[in-house]
Amino acid sequence: MVKINLKEKLSKFTDHWSPRIIAEMNDYQFKLVKIKGDFVWHNHDDTDEVFIVLEGEMKIEFKNETVELKEGEMFVVPKGVEHKPYAEKECKVMLIEPKGVVNTGDAGSNLTAPNDVWI
Amino acid sequence: MVKINLKEKLSKFTDHWSPRIIAEMNDYQFKLVKIKGDFVWHNHDDTDEVFIVLEGEMKIEFKNETVELKEGEMFVVPKGVEHKPYAEKECKVMLIEPKGVVNTGDAGSNLTAPNDVWI
């Protein structure tokens, strides 16, 4: 029963592509992540994934199009759809997805981050 | 595969206490709602419910405490916990909860709104 301040939570880490859990709702989790540069192509076989841009700009590349997201914009990546997040400058993002989702999905990578780190 | 701009969606309605669906992730929904004044005491027996304040300030009253939320703050109301949202001035909020949740939960009220209106 504690409120969560997004900016205060964002101030607690500086690394990129390593989501931190800030809240749980049933079996879903809210995570914050700072992204910069290219991620890896991947998909999540079992679940949709929501991106909400809190600060900055990012792109999500798909095989046939690229979506550009700015602060205050959100996007639902459907399950099973290959995508590659990208940000030219650092971008701060909230992710919502089921507990246990790995950031790189089906793609093993040195960008695979722990999926159980709370802040 | 369409991005969602929260401010643009918020500009599409003016009434209070009537959530609009803006996105679906698996069997969960993202809703926008404008609130002002007192809501009713209620709980949701089967699910947690997330509030994220997008603009303004609100309170969530519980039987033993009151939580104040400002822009950029979120709160998870645990399932089964009696609560009453309140806003002195209009406050714009994003709700995340499973598809089918009714805004007044277990409490019948003239504030009960349709739970299937997309914008």
gemmi code that builds the backbone of each chain (N, CA, C; Angstrom):
import gemmi

chains = {
    "A": [
        ("MET", (0.839, -1.204, 0.000), (0.000, 0.000, 0.000), (0.877, 1.258, 0.000)),
        ("VAL", (1.819, 1.315, -0.912), (2.710, 2.466, -1.005), (2.623, 3.047, -2.409)),
        ("LYS", (2.483, 4.373, -2.500), (2.420, 4.949, -3.835), (3.801, 4.938, -4.472)),
        ("ILE", (3.815, 4.971, -5.789), (5.050, 4.856, -6.564), (5.219, 6.116, -7.399)),
        ("ASN", (6.341, 6.805, -7.194), (6.632, 8.001, -7.975), (7.601, 7.618, -9.093)),
        ("LEU", (7.162, 7.787, -10.335), (7.954, 7.275, -11.460), (9.312, 7.970, -11.571)),
        ("LYS", (9.340, 9.289, -11.414), (10.626, 10.001, -11.530), (11.599, 9.603, -10.421)),
        ("GLU", (11.052, 9.431, -9.235), (11.915, 9.033, -8.111), (12.504, 7.646, -8.381)),
        ("LYS", (11.701, 6.755, -8.908), (12.205, 5.409, -9.224), (13.233, 5.469, -10.357)),
        ("LEU", (12.977, 6.327, -11.353), (13.919, 6.437, -12.483), (15.276, 6.970, -12.032)),
        ("SER", (15.283, 7.744, -10.955), (16.542, 8.332, -10.478), (17.448, 7.297, -9.814)),
        ("LYS", (16.933, 6.085, -9.621), (17.674, 5.085, -8.847), (18.589, 4.183, -9.671)),
        ("PHE", (18.603, 4.381, -10.974), (19.518, 3.567, -11.788), (19.894, 4.343, -13.047)),
        ("THR", (21.021, 3.935, -13.639), (21.523, 4.677, -14.798), (21.799, 3.784, -16.008)),
        ("ASP", (21.831, 2.488, -15.805), (22.229, 1.632, -16.926), (21.097, 1.448, -17.938)),
        ("HIS", (21.464, 1.013, -19.104), (20.508, 0.868, -20.209), (20.101, -0.592, -20.423)),
        ("TRP", (18.852, -0.754, -20.884), (18.331, -2.067, -21.293), (18.214, -3.044, -20.136)),
        ("SER", (18.079, -2.534, -18.927), (17.969, -3.424, -17.774), (16.755, -3.036, -16.936)),
        ("PRO", (15.603, -3.641, -17.246), (14.345, -3.229, -16.612), (14.335, -3.467, -15.100)),
        ("ARG", (13.773, -2.508, -14.377), (13.562, -2.639, -12.936), (12.060, -2.736, -12.666)),
        ("ILE", (11.675, -3.647, -11.799), (10.263, -3.821, -11.448), (9.886, -2.774, -10.400)),
        ("ILE", (8.752, -2.099, -10.621), (8.296, -1.117, -9.630), (6.944, -1.488, -9.016)),
        ("ALA", (6.204, -2.374, -9.656), (4.878, -2.714, -9.119), (4.377, -4.016, -9.722)),
        ("GLU", (3.496, -4.673, -8.973), (2.840, -5.875, -9.467), (1.334, -5.716, -9.357)),
        ("MET", (0.633, -6.145, -10.405), (-0.837, -6.134, -10.434), (-1.257, -7.541, -10.834)),
        ("ASN", (-1.838, -8.293, -9.914), (-2.117, -9.711, -10.161), (-0.805, -10.378, -10.609)),
        ("ASP", (-0.789, -11.025, -11.766), (0.461, -11.657, -12.209), (1.177, -10.844, -13.298)),
        ("TYR", (0.890, -9.557, -13.326), (1.581, -8.652, -14.252), (2.534, -7.747, -13.491)),
        ("GLN", (3.536, -7.266, -14.213), (4.498, -6.349, -13.589), (4.646, -5.066, -14.388)),
        ("PHE", (4.896, -3.995, -13.660), (5.253, -2.699, -14.223), (6.755, -2.534, -14.016)),
        ("LYS", (7.444, -2.206, -15.109), (8.900, -2.076, -15.055), (9.303, -0.739, -15.648)),
        ("LEU", (10.405, -0.197, -15.150), (11.002, 0.988, -15.769), (12.310, 0.566, -16.410)),
        ("VAL", (12.589, 1.167, -17.567), (13.845, 0.874, -18.245), (14.341, 2.132, -18.951)),
        ("LYS", (15.651, 2.314, -18.949), (16.267, 3.371, -19.748), (16.921, 2.703, -20.950)),
        ("ILE", (16.645, 3.240, -22.113), (17.177, 2.600, -23.318), (17.978, 3.616, -24.115)),
        ("LYS", (18.985, 3.112, -24.799), (19.783, 3.964, -25.687), (20.487, 3.061, -26.683)),
        ("GLY", (20.417, 3.432, -27.945), (21.050, 2.628, -28.986), (20.124, 1.520, -29.458)),
        ("ASP", (20.733, 0.494, -30.028), (19.989, -0.612, -30.636), (19.788, -1.755, -29.663)),
        ("PHE", (18.588, -2.312, -29.647), (18.353, -3.556, -28.933), (18.466, -4.701, -29.948)),
        ("VAL", (18.053, -5.883, -29.586), (18.113, -7.022, -30.512), (16.708, -7.333, -31.048)),
        ("TRP", (16.657, -7.876, -32.223), (15.390, -8.397, -32.746), (14.948, -9.557, -31.861)),
        ("HIS", (13.679, -9.539, -31.478), (13.172, -10.641, -30.653), (11.651, -10.618, -30.677)),
        ("ASN", (11.054, -11.658, -30.150), (9.611, -11.612, -29.919), (9.304, -12.352, -28.626)),
        ("HIS", (8.079, -12.129, -28.147), (7.604, -12.829, -26.949), (6.446, -13.727, -27.399)),
        ("ASP", (6.719, -15.034, -27.420), (5.758, -15.991, -27.987), (4.416, -15.986, -27.274)),
        ("ASP", (4.438, -15.707, -25.970), (3.254, -15.962, -25.156), (2.492, -14.723, -24.726)),
        ("THR", (2.994, -13.549, -25.064), (2.340, -12.378, -24.483), (2.531, -11.113, -25.304)),
        ("ASP", (1.502, -10.270, -25.262), (1.645, -8.885, -25.697), (2.585, -8.170, -24.717)),
        ("GLU", (3.070, -7.005, -25.148), (3.979, -6.215, -24.303), (3.661, -4.743, -24.539)),
        ("VAL", (3.516, -4.000, -23.449), (3.179, -2.578, -23.576), (4.385, -1.693, -23.274)),
        ("PHE", (4.598, -0.716, -24.152), (5.607, 0.324, -23.965), (4.884, 1.653, -23.737)),
        ("ILE", (5.270, 2.372, -22.696), (4.786, 3.748, -22.504), (6.011, 4.649, -22.353)),
        ("VAL", (6.148, 5.647, -23.229), (7.312, 6.530, -23.154), (7.078, 7.608, -22.095)),
        ("LEU", (7.955, 7.641, -21.094), (7.846, 8.618, -19.997), (8.668, 9.864, -20.287)),
        ("GLU", (9.776, 9.691, -21.009), (10.648, 10.832, -21.314), (11.527, 10.465, -22.495)),
        ("GLY", (11.596, 11.371, -23.481), (12.435, 11.117, -24.637), (11.657, 10.531, -25.806)),
        ("GLU", (12.395, 9.959, -26.720), (11.797, 9.378, -27.929), (12.453, 8.037, -28.224)),
        ("MET", (11.654, 7.147, -28.777), (12.182, 5.837, -29.160), (11.501, 5.365, -30.442)),
        ("LYS", (12.065, 4.338, -31.007), (11.426, 3.690, -32.151), (11.276, 2.214, -31.846)),
        ("ILE", (10.232, 1.631, -32.398), (10.132, 0.172, -32.399), (10.101, -0.253, -33.863)),
        ("GLU", (11.146, -0.956, -34.256), (11.192, -1.442, -35.639), (10.478, -2.775, -35.726)),
        ("PHE", (9.650, -2.900, -36.762), (9.037, -4.168, -37.118), (9.545, -4.551, -38.502)),
        ("LYS", (9.226, -5.727, -38.952), (9.765, -6.184, -40.240), (9.283, -5.304, -41.385)),
        ("ASN", (8.066, -4.759, -41.255), (7.494, -3.998, -42.363), (7.291, -2.518, -42.090)),
        ("GLU", (7.556, -2.081, -40.873), (7.351, -0.668, -40.558), (8.134, -0.300, -39.303)),
        ("THR", (8.220, 0.990, -39.065), (8.857, 1.486, -37.842), (7.906, 2.460, -37.169)),
        ("VAL", (7.689, 2.249, -35.878), (6.813, 3.132, -35.109), (7.677, 4.070, -34.267)),
        ("GLU", (7.372, 5.361, -34.322), (8.092, 6.337, -33.503), (7.218, 6.752, -32.330)),
        ("LEU", (7.772, 6.697, -31.151), (7.017, 7.036, -29.941), (7.695, 8.169, -29.193)),
        ("LYS", (6.870, 9.134, -28.771), (7.370, 10.240, -27.954), (6.742, 10.177, -26.565)),
        ("GLU", (7.195, 11.067, -25.695), (6.644, 11.156, -24.339), (5.116, 11.211, -24.387)),
        ("GLY", (4.485, 10.400, -23.578), (3.028, 10.386, -23.530), (2.387, 9.498, -24.582)),
        ("GLU", (3.202, 8.712, -25.259), (2.655, 7.776, -26.250), (2.943, 6.344, -25.818)),
        ("MET", (2.010, 5.458, -26.167), (2.168, 4.052, -25.809), (1.915, 3.157, -27.005)),
        ("PHE", (2.371, 1.922, -26.883), (2.230, 0.971, -27.979), (2.129, -0.433, -27.403)),
        ("VAL", (1.237, -1.222, -27.996), (1.108, -2.626, -27.606), (1.749, -3.480, -28.695)),
        ("VAL", (2.850, -4.136, -28.369), (3.457, -5.071, -29.312), (2.736, -6.407, -29.164)),
        ("PRO", (2.060, -6.865, -30.230), (1.307, -8.127, -30.103), (2.246, -9.318, -29.895)),
        ("LYS", (1.737, -10.323, -29.220), (2.579, -11.490, -28.966), (3.033, -12.129, -30.275)),
        ("GLY", (4.258, -12.604, -30.251), (4.784, -13.312, -31.412), (5.325, -12.427, -32.513)),
        ("VAL", (5.191, -11.121, -32.380), (5.628, -10.223, -33.449), (7.074, -9.767, -33.208)),
        ("GLU", (7.918, -10.039, -34.192), (9.331, -9.639, -34.112), (9.442, -8.123, -34.034)),
        ("HIS", (10.251, -7.651, -33.106), (10.435, -6.207, -32.991), (11.819, -5.886, -32.435)),
        ("LYS", (12.245, -4.664, -32.687), (13.556, -4.215, -32.194), (13.440, -2.774, -31.722)),
        ("PRO", (13.461, -2.557, -30.417), (13.451, -1.192, -29.889), (14.774, -0.485, -30.203)),
        ("TYR", (14.680, 0.826, -30.311), (15.857, 1.643, -30.616), (15.630, 3.047, -30.079)),
        ("ALA", (16.693, 3.665, -29.561), (16.598, 5.075, -29.164), (17.910, 5.762, -29.502)),
        ("GLU", (17.811, 6.875, -30.212), (19.042, 7.595, -30.575), (19.674, 8.202, -29.312)),
        ("LYS", (18.826, 8.882, -28.514), (19.277, 9.403, -27.220), (18.559, 8.630, -26.120)),
        ("GLU", (19.057, 8.753, -24.906), (18.430, 7.997, -23.824), (16.924, 8.290, -23.747)),
        ("CYS", (16.162, 7.237, -23.586), (14.703, 7.337, -23.497), (14.254, 6.516, -22.286)),
        ("LYS", (13.306, 7.073, -21.539), (12.826, 6.421, -20.318), (11.435, 5.846, -20.563)),
        ("VAL", (11.286, 4.583, -20.276), (10.106, 3.837, -20.714), (9.528, 3.017, -19.571)),
        ("MET", (8.196, 2.928, -19.542), (7.539, 1.961, -18.659), (7.084, 0.783, -19.503)),
        ("LEU", (7.375, -0.420, -19.017), (6.933, -1.655, -19.657), (5.879, -2.313, -18.775)),
        ("ILE", (4.867, -2.885, -19.400), (3.892, -3.679, -18.657), (3.767, -5.019, -19.353)),
        ("GLU", (3.942, -6.069, -18.578), (3.932, -7.414, -19.151), (3.798, -8.424, -18.022)),
        ("PRO", (3.487, -9.679, -18.348), (3.341, -10.667, -17.281), (4.658, -10.876, -16.530)),
        ("LYS", (4.546, -11.219, -15.277), (5.702, -11.567, -14.456), (6.504, -12.669, -15.144)),
        ("GLY", (7.818, -12.504, -15.153), (8.675, -13.561, -15.680), (9.155, -13.344, -17.098)),
        ("VAL", (8.614, -12.341, -17.786), (9.050, -12.092, -19.170), (10.520, -11.657, -19.168)),
        ("VAL", (11.277, -12.204, -20.112), (12.687, -11.844, -20.285), (12.780, -10.791, -21.380)),
        ("ASN", (13.628, -9.788, -21.159), (13.645, -8.634, -22.075), (13.975, -9.007, -23.512)),
        ("THR", (14.835, -9.997, -23.708), (15.221, -10.357, -25.076), (14.351, -11.465, -25.672)),
        ("GLY", (13.302, -11.859, -24.960), (12.343, -12.816, -25.499), (12.999, -14.104, -25.950)),
        ("ASP", (12.824, -14.433, -27.238), (13.336, -15.683, -27.787), (14.797, -15.575, -28.214)),
        ("ALA", (15.357, -14.373, -28.124), (16.697, -14.143, -28.662), (17.728, -14.097, -27.541)),
        ("GLY", (18.528, -15.115, -27.408), (19.637, -15.032, -26.464), (20.557, -13.905, -26.889)),
        ("SER", (21.111, -13.181, -25.920), (21.921, -12.006, -26.262), (22.669, -11.563, -25.021)),
        ("ASN", (23.758, -10.819, -25.234), (24.428, -10.244, -24.070), (23.614, -9.098, -23.486)),
        ("LEU", (22.495, -8.748, -24.121), (21.593, -7.741, -23.579), (20.511, -8.363, -22.694)),
        ("THR", (20.489, -9.689, -22.589), (19.514, -10.333, -21.702), (19.790, -9.894, -20.267)),
        ("ALA", (18.740, -9.358, -19.620), (18.896, -8.790, -18.275), (18.131, -9.637, -17.269)),
        ("PRO", (18.512, -9.583, -16.003), (17.710, -10.242, -14.974), (16.261, -9.733, -15.040)),
        ("ASN", (15.310, -10.606, -14.752), (13.903, -10.182, -14.838), (13.220, -10.131, -13.476)),
        ("ASP", (14.013, -9.994, -12.440), (13.452, -10.041, -11.090), (14.019, -8.962, -10.173)),
        ("VAL", (14.491, -7.865, -10.744), (15.126, -6.825, -9.930), (14.127, -5.706, -9.626)),
        ("TRP", (13.789, -5.569, -8.361), (12.880, -4.498, -7.910), (13.686, -3.272, -7.494)),
        ("ILE", (13.085, -2.114, -7.691), (13.632, -0.905, -7.085), (12.507, -0.232, -6.322)),
    ],
    "B": [
        ("MET", (-1.756, -2.330, -34.576), (-0.396, -1.800, -34.651), (-0.431, -0.286, -34.820)),
        ("VAL", (-1.152, 0.381, -33.937), (-1.244, 1.842, -34.000), (-0.805, 2.408, -32.656)),
        ("LYS", (0.041, 3.434, -32.692), (0.462, 4.017, -31.427), (-0.671, 4.843, -30.823)),
        ("ILE", (-0.610, 5.011, -29.526), (-1.676, 5.687, -28.782), (-1.086, 6.901, -28.082)),
        ("ASN", (-1.647, 8.065, -28.399), (-1.193, 9.301, -27.748), (-2.183, 9.641, -26.627)),
        ("LEU", (-1.692, 9.654, -25.405), (-2.594, 9.781, -24.254), (-3.331, 11.125, -24.252)),
        ("LYS", (-2.627, 12.218, -24.550), (-3.296, 13.533, -24.544), (-4.355, 13.625, -25.632)),
        ("GLU", (-4.044, 13.059, -26.779), (-5.018, 13.096, -27.877), (-6.282, 12.312, -27.491)),
        ("LYS", (-6.079, 11.176, -26.853), (-7.234, 10.387, -26.408), (-8.027, 11.128, -25.315)),
        ("LEU", (-7.302, 11.770, -24.408), (-7.990, 12.503, -23.330), (-8.830, 13.659, -23.865)),
        ("SER", (-8.449, 14.191, -25.024), (-9.179, 15.335, -25.583), (-10.530, 14.920, -26.161)),
        ("LYS", (-10.779, 13.623, -26.225), (-11.975, 13.133, -26.913), (-13.203, 12.977, -26.030)),
        ("PHE", (-13.066, 13.273, -24.741), (-14.256, 13.188, -23.886), (-14.100, 14.159, -22.723)),
        ("THR", (-15.234, 14.504, -22.133), (-15.201, 15.508, -21.078), (-15.896, 15.050, -19.788)),
        ("ASP", (-16.661, 13.985, -19.859), (-17.431, 13.606, -18.661), (-16.558, 12.933, -17.611)),
        ("HIS", (-17.074, 12.889, -16.415), (-16.332, 12.358, -15.277), (-16.799, 10.951, -14.895)),
        ("TRP", (-15.848, 10.179, -14.373), (-16.126, 8.846, -13.824), (-16.594, 7.851, -14.876)),
        ("SER", (-16.257, 8.076, -16.144), (-16.694, 7.160, -17.194), (-15.476, 6.718, -18.021)),
        ("PRO", (-14.843, 5.615, -17.623), (-13.588, 5.193, -18.255), (-13.756, 4.836, -19.724)),
        ("ARG", (-12.784, 5.242, -20.536), (-12.712, 4.875, -21.952), (-11.531, 3.930, -22.157)),
        ("ILE", (-11.756, 2.884, -22.908), (-10.688, 1.921, -23.201), (-9.820, 2.463, -24.336)),
        ("ILE", (-8.504, 2.405, -24.148), (-7.610, 2.863, -25.223), (-6.710, 1.750, -25.758)),
        ("ALA", (-6.567, 0.668, -25.014), (-5.674, -0.406, -25.480), (-5.964, -1.690, -24.725)),
        ("GLU", (-5.611, -2.798, -25.369), (-5.727, -4.106, -24.747), (-4.388, -4.828, -24.816)),
        ("MET", (-4.012, -5.463, -23.720), (-2.784, -6.269, -23.645), (-3.204, -7.614, -23.092)),
        ("ASN", (-3.173, -8.651, -23.921), (-3.718, -9.944, -23.510), (-5.161, -9.716, -23.041)),
        ("ASP", (-5.511, -10.138, -21.837), (-6.885, -9.924, -21.366), (-6.986, -8.745, -20.396)),
        ("TYR", (-6.042, -7.836, -20.487), (-6.076, -6.616, -19.673), (-6.382, -5.412, -20.547)),
        ("GLN", (-6.923, -4.386, -19.908), (-7.237, -3.169, -20.645), (-6.629, -1.938, -19.988)),
        ("PHE", (-6.263, -0.992, -20.826), (-5.819, 0.335, -20.407), (-6.970, 1.284, -20.664)),
        ("LYS", (-7.334, 2.049, -19.642), (-8.475, 2.959, -19.751), (-8.049, 4.351, -19.309)),
        ("LEU", (-8.673, 5.357, -19.894), (-8.505, 6.725, -19.421), (-9.800, 7.169, -18.766)),
        ("VAL", (-9.653, 7.939, -17.696), (-10.844, 8.459, -17.024), (-10.531, 9.840, -16.456)),
        ("LYS", (-11.518, 10.724, -16.527), (-11.422, 12.014, -15.861), (-12.292, 11.945, -14.616)),
        ("ILE", (-11.733, 12.354, -13.497), (-12.491, 12.253, -12.252), (-12.572, 13.616, -11.583)),
        ("LYS", (-13.662, 13.828, -10.883), (-13.830, 15.060, -10.109), (-14.891, 14.825, -9.053)),
        ("GLY", (-14.579, 15.201, -7.824), (-15.521, 14.979, -6.735), (-15.348, 13.605, -6.126)),
        ("ASP", (-16.402, 13.159, -5.478), (-16.380, 11.895, -4.744), (-16.879, 10.741, -5.590)),
        ("PHE", (-16.194, 9.615, -5.521), (-16.722, 8.390, -6.096), (-17.422, 7.610, -4.970)),
        ("VAL", (-17.752, 6.367, -5.206), (-18.397, 5.552, -4.172), (-17.390, 4.575, -3.569)),
        ("TRP", (-17.620, 4.216, -2.322), (-16.847, 3.132, -1.710), (-17.149, 1.845, -2.459)),
        ("HIS", (-16.093, 1.112, -2.825), (-16.307, -0.161, -3.518), (-15.020, -0.979, -3.442)),
        ("ASN", (-15.127, -2.227, -3.853), (-13.913, -3.023, -4.038), (-14.109, -3.933, -5.241)),
        ("HIS", (-12.990, -4.465, -5.707), (-13.014, -5.429, -6.805), (-12.537, -6.769, -6.234)),
        ("ASP", (-13.491, -7.706, -6.108), (-13.202, -8.963, -5.420), (-12.120, -9.791, -6.081)),
        ("ASP", (-12.023, -9.667, -7.414), (-11.206, -10.628, -8.160), (-9.896, -10.074, -8.678)),
        ("THR", (-9.648, -8.787, -8.477), (-8.474, -8.242, -9.155), (-7.901, -7.010, -8.465)),
        ("ASP", (-6.585, -6.887, -8.574), (-5.915, -5.627, -8.283), (-6.320, -4.610, -9.349)),
        ("GLU", (-6.064, -3.343, -9.043), (-6.409, -2.276, -9.996), (-5.317, -1.207, -9.900)),
        ("VAL", (-4.824, -0.776, -11.059), (-3.740, 0.220, -11.061), (-4.261, 1.589, -11.478)),
        ("PHE", (-3.870, 2.599, -10.717), (-4.127, 4.001, -11.039), (-2.791, 4.669, -11.379)),
        ("ILE", (-2.742, 5.379, -12.495), (-1.582, 6.221, -12.811), (-2.108, 7.625, -13.098)),
        ("VAL", (-1.637, 8.616, -12.332), (-2.121, 9.984, -12.527), (-1.361, 10.638, -13.677)),
        ("LEU", (-2.091, 11.048, -14.705), (-1.496, 11.689, -15.883), (-1.478, 13.207, -15.753)),
        ("GLU", (-2.479, 13.737, -15.057), (-2.549, 15.198, -14.890), (-3.443, 15.508, -13.699)),
        ("GLY", (-2.988, 16.406, -12.817), (-3.789, 16.774, -11.661), (-3.421, 15.971, -10.426)),
        ("GLU", (-4.322, 15.998, -9.479), (-4.099, 15.317, -8.203), (-5.374, 14.597, -7.789)),
        ("MET", (-5.203, 13.475, -7.116), (-6.358, 12.729, -6.617), (-6.007, 12.090, -5.282)),
        ("LYS", (-7.037, 11.607, -4.635), (-6.830, 10.841, -3.414), (-7.532, 9.497, -3.568)),
        ("ILE", (-6.980, 8.496, -2.915), (-7.705, 7.241, -2.768), (-7.862, 7.019, -1.270)),
        ("GLU", (-9.119, 7.052, -0.842), (-9.386, 6.820, 0.580), (-9.539, 5.325, 0.837)),
        ("PHE", (-8.894, 4.883, 1.897), (-9.076, 3.530, 2.400), (-9.666, 3.636, 3.800)),
        ("LYS", (-10.041, 2.528, 4.368), (-10.701, 2.583, 5.670), (-9.764, 3.143, 6.745)),
        ("ASN", (-8.456, 2.908, 6.586), (-7.521, 3.321, 7.635), (-6.531, 4.404, 7.222)),
        ("GLU", (-6.568, 4.799, 5.957), (-5.606, 5.810, 5.510), (-6.090, 6.422, 4.199)),
        ("THR", (-5.455, 7.538, 3.837), (-5.746, 8.171, 2.547), (-4.435, 8.376, 1.806)),
        ("VAL", (-4.413, 7.960, 0.553), (-3.222, 8.122, -0.271), (-3.437, 9.282, -1.227)),
        ("GLU", (-2.466, 10.192, -1.299), (-2.548, 11.315, -2.232), (-1.625, 11.045, -3.408)),
        ("LEU", (-2.160, 11.190, -4.601), (-1.379, 10.919, -5.809), (-1.333, 12.156, -6.692)),
        ("LYS", (-0.128, 12.466, -7.184), (0.042, 13.567, -8.124), (0.492, 13.027, -9.474)),
        ("GLU", (0.563, 13.928, -10.448), (1.035, 13.549, -11.786), (2.340, 12.751, -11.697)),
        ("GLY", (2.375, 11.642, -12.412), (3.589, 10.825, -12.409), (3.661, 9.847, -11.251)),
        ("GLU", (2.559, 9.702, -10.537), (2.540, 8.733, -9.432), (1.490, 7.655, -9.715)),
        ("MET", (1.781, 6.456, -9.249), (0.850, 5.342, -9.470), (0.615, 4.591, -8.178)),
        ("PHE", (-0.460, 3.815, -8.203), (-0.842, 3.063, -7.011), (-1.555, 1.784, -7.434)),
        ("VAL", (-1.231, 0.702, -6.742), (-1.917, -0.572, -6.976), (-2.890, -0.806, -5.829)),
        ("VAL", (-4.174, -0.771, -6.122), (-5.180, -1.104, -5.105), (-5.331, -2.624, -5.099)),
        ("PRO", (-4.988, -3.267, -3.979), (-5.074, -4.740, -3.943), (-6.526, -5.224, -4.056)),
        ("LYS", (-6.683, -6.396, -4.630), (-8.041, -6.924, -4.793), (-8.721, -7.071, -3.439)),
        ("GLY", (-10.008, -6.781, -3.462), (-10.795, -6.964, -2.249), (-10.716, -5.828, -1.249)),
        ("VAL", (-9.881, -4.832, -1.512), (-9.715, -3.739, -0.557), (-10.672, -2.589, -0.874)),
        ("GLU", (-11.495, -2.240, 0.110), (-12.450, -1.139, -0.044), (-11.708, 0.169, -0.277)),
        ("HIS", (-12.142, 0.922, -1.275), (-11.488, 2.206, -1.552), (-12.484, 3.174, -2.171)),
        ("LYS", (-12.150, 4.452, -2.055), (-12.987, 5.502, -2.629), (-12.097, 6.579, -3.241)),
        ("PRO", (-12.065, 6.627, -4.574), (-11.313, 7.702, -5.239), (-12.000, 9.053, -5.040)),
        ("TYR", (-11.183, 10.105, -5.065), (-11.692, 11.454, -4.877), (-10.737, 12.439, -5.537)),
        ("ALA", (-11.293, 13.480, -6.145), (-10.447, 14.554, -6.675), (-11.148, 15.880, -6.443)),
        ("GLU", (-10.434, 16.814, -5.851), (-11.028, 18.132, -5.603), (-11.262, 18.859, -6.925)),
        ("LYS", (-10.217, 18.874, -7.771), (-10.342, 19.431, -9.123), (-10.212, 18.279, -10.116)),
        ("GLU", (-10.595, 18.518, -11.355), (-10.518, 17.441, -12.342), (-9.110, 16.841, -12.395)),
        ("CYS", (-9.065, 15.536, -12.428), (-7.805, 14.799, -12.486), (-7.927, 13.748, -13.590)),
        ("LYS", (-6.847, 13.611, -14.366), (-6.850, 12.669, -15.494), (-5.996, 11.458, -15.139)),
        ("VAL", (-6.593, 10.299, -15.307), (-6.014, 9.076, -14.750), (-6.019, 7.963, -15.794)),
        ("MET", (-4.974, 7.143, -15.773), (-4.992, 5.898, -16.534), (-5.243, 4.757, -15.564)),
        ("LEU", (-6.158, 3.871, -15.932), (-6.461, 2.672, -15.158), (-5.983, 1.455, -15.934)),
        ("ILE", (-5.433, 0.491, -15.226), (-5.092, -0.785, -15.860), (-5.714, -1.886, -15.029)),
        ("GLU", (-6.474, -2.745, -15.686), (-7.195, -3.810, -14.984), (-7.670, -4.825, -16.011)),
        ("PRO", (-8.105, -5.995, -15.552), (-8.573, -6.998, -16.508), (-9.808, -6.513, -17.266)),
        ("LYS", (-9.944, -6.996, -18.485), (-11.120, -6.727, -19.298), (-12.375, -7.107, -18.519)),
        ("GLY", (-13.393, -6.256, -18.580), (-14.671, -6.594, -17.965), (-14.897, -6.007, -16.588)),
        ("VAL", (-13.865, -5.399, -15.997), (-14.057, -4.819, -14.669), (-15.035, -3.641, -14.751)),
        ("VAL", (-15.926, -3.578, -13.784), (-16.887, -2.480, -13.689), (-16.346, -1.452, -12.701)),
        ("ASN", (-16.515, -0.167, -13.043), (-15.854, 0.881, -12.252), (-16.291, 0.911, -10.789)),
        ("THR", (-17.539, 0.584, -10.537), (-18.016, 0.643, -9.152), (-17.893, -0.696, -8.415)),
        ("GLY", (-17.262, -1.674, -9.066), (-16.987, -2.949, -8.395), (-18.233, -3.593, -7.836)),
        ("ASP", (-18.226, -3.837, -6.510), (-19.334, -4.527, -5.850), (-20.470, -3.573, -5.475)),
        ("ALA", (-20.267, -2.276, -5.704), (-21.243, -1.284, -5.238), (-22.106, -0.787, -6.390)),
        ("GLY", (-23.342, -1.205, -6.438), (-24.243, -0.626, -7.421), (-24.389, 0.857, -7.139)),
        ("SER", (-24.461, 1.678, -8.186), (-24.474, 3.125, -7.984), (-24.880, 3.792, -9.282)),
        ("ASN", (-25.377, 5.013, -9.182), (-25.644, 5.748, -10.420), (-24.341, 6.198, -11.082)),
        ("LEU", (-23.203, 5.923, -10.453), (-21.909, 6.202, -11.079), (-21.382, 4.996, -11.863)),
        ("THR", (-22.105, 3.881, -11.833), (-21.679, 2.723, -12.622), (-21.696, 3.093, -14.104)),
        ("ALA", (-20.566, 2.898, -14.764), (-20.423, 3.302, -16.168), (-20.286, 2.068, -17.060)),
        ("PRO", (-20.601, 2.206, -18.350), (-20.326, 1.103, -19.282), (-18.839, 0.735, -19.220)),
        ("ASN", (-18.545, -0.567, -19.404), (-17.141, -0.981, -19.309), (-16.590, -1.464, -20.646)),
        ("ASP", (-17.222, -0.998, -21.719), (-16.804, -1.480, -23.045), (-16.718, -0.365, -24.086)),
        ("VAL", (-16.486, 0.858, -23.629), (-16.451, 1.989, -24.562), (-15.004, 2.322, -24.940)),
        ("TRP", (-14.689, 2.124, -26.210), (-13.359, 2.452, -26.730), (-13.347, 3.878, -27.286)),
        ("ILE", (-12.214, 4.520, -27.189), (-12.001, 5.757, -27.937), (-10.708, 5.613, -28.727)),
    ],
}
model = gemmi.Model(1)
for chain_id, residues in chains.items():
    chain = gemmi.Chain(chain_id)
    for i, (resn, *xyz) in enumerate(residues, 1):
        res = gemmi.Residue()
        res.name, res.seqid = resn, gemmi.SeqId(i, " ")
        for name, pos in zip(("N", "CA", "C"), xyz):
            atom = gemmi.Atom()
            atom.name, atom.element = name, gemmi.Element(name[0])
            atom.pos, atom.b_iso = gemmi.Position(*pos), 0.0
            res.add_atom(atom)
        chain.add_residue(res)
    model.add_chain(chain)
structure = gemmi.Structure()
structure.add_model(model)
structure.setup_entities()
